[in-house]
């Protein structure tokens, strides 16, 4: 859920991805080829927080942008906590031409206003679905990082017909009271974040219509530690029927390997990619490797435009 960099002292787990050409195995593990092999690649525009649109949802203004092929297959990108759609800019230029890419800033993040409603994953889900309904999108593929992945889980579990496929990165599906991540999340302060990510906070202050970073962090901590039905999807994960790829960095200190193992027991056919030499932000630590697996997954599960 956070965008914290992985601590170098964190232990490695034994399941890693070999960087070689390979096949898609029955166990759901990937071996990779080039993400651009036999695919048209376009230089897509960056999310710039100036060319998008705002949708009024209740008392908040939800900001979104559309990039890529406007006639292509919808691909929704959902960012992590205290971030924005701009966190995916490192991937946009590498995406194939087939996609209509929709970036959405969660309530209170990026250029979306916070409003007065408490932040919950249920609230984020409703905001995303409101934007997609506004755009007339009956179904889409969702790629979500951390908080974005949790929202993607909820969407796929509760509205299966609307999610054709989903890729999640570093996204927890439950948060037990004894999970080490709970104390890290509950103890985060604005000062801690500003010290670690001063550029991110400066960017937020420069683009948000009514920036209040202290209020945002307080709301986010409540979001992350919400153990009610408005929070993590928990056992509803078993209702997911869409093709799913779960990704984690080998050094991710929020999503443990054990939690992924438990999740795969609950979601039939879920695939798993463990990225070596990467932390919570595996899409930034190893972008080419990450995108290779995503494109391979989407092609092999037949959700690319030529297959639908």
Secondary structure, 3 states (H helix, E strand, C coil): CCCCCCCCCCCCCCCCCCCCCCCCCCCCCCCCCCCCCCCCECCCCCCCCCCCEEEEECCEEEEEEEEECCCCEEEEEECCCCCCHHHHHHHHCCCECCEEEEEECCCCCCCCCCCCCCCCHHHHHHHHHHHHHHCCCCCEEEEEECHHHHHHHHHHHHCHHHEEEEEEECCCCCCCCCCHHHHHHHCCCHHHHHHHCHHHHHHHHHHCCCCCHHHHHHHHHHHHCCCCCCCCCHHHHHHCCCEEEEEEECCCCCCCHHHHHHHHHHCCCCEEEEECCCCCCHHHHCHHHHHHHHHHHHHHCCCCHHHC
